[in-house]
Amino acid sequence: MAVRALALAALVAAATAQPKNTYGGKYKPGWNGEAKTPPMGWRSWNAFGNRITQDMMVQAVDAVVAKNRTVKGYADKVSLCDLGYCAVGIDEGWEGCGDGVTVDGRKTQHYANGTPAVNAKFPDIPKLVKYGHTKGLKMGWYENGCACGEHVALDKNYEGDIKMLHQFGFDAVKLDGCGAQKNMTLYAELMAATGQSYAIENCHWGRCTDSDDSSCPSVDWCPFNWYRSSGDINAGHSSWYANLQTTIRFQSWEAPVSQPGCWAYPE
């Protein structure tokens, strides 16, 4: 246990101290084998915001695999998963805001050991993840969220986030840009150290100056698998169109930044 703790501490020190392009090519697009094609699935935020519960997520899993859709070219009714949408992601709403320790006079969502607090609406997240897996789905989590308002980045919180991601059995994670933990390179290092490959979503809204400047990729460097090119969307045609246009700056016939293993996407 002590050896593992020392190894994680070494990863934290290395990722925090080094700028993004000193990793010897480790984080070339597709470095972890994930997202060889653009990711397709369903995530809870735009439908339910932070009102989600574990029961609602179970219902979402069932809805994604329900064969109740008639699609041209298919003789029988199909599910969303039959059409390629085989991932379900929990978004904001699971966090136990204020249940953690006090940092700089503010209650946080992280305990003293760095692991995140889960609220009563999600009594058994590992059970939920296993249920999704029994239905043939990939299950995604959400971290560094907006609701709890954490503002101090702590190494132990990075470690605790990934420890719980791994222990809960998730396949993917969305890393938002509201909380204090914005070092995408460090998150990638800690995920790699678990021995499991995770599909990593960078939700830093196209900003390229967070933490170690790891929030936006280059042609040959991308420590995540897909990344937001825009701010949040709303239910208006102008918003959809404006967000779509933000992907243009990541496209080029000669050297596209958006590519297999590292996709730009508008909200």
Secondary structure, DSSP 8 states (H G I E B T S, - for coil): -HHHHHHHHHHHHHHHHS-TT-STTTT-TTTTS--SS----EESHHHHGGG--HHHHHHHHHHHH---B--TT-SS-B-TGGGT--EEE--TT-B-TTSS-EETTEE-SB-TTS-B-B-TT-S-HHHHHHHHHHTT-EEEEEES-STT------HHHHHHHHHHHHHHT-SEEEEESSSS---HHHHHHHHHHTT---EEEEESTT---STTT-SS-BTTB-SSSEEE-S----SSHHHHHHHHHGGGGG--SSS-SSBTTBEEE--
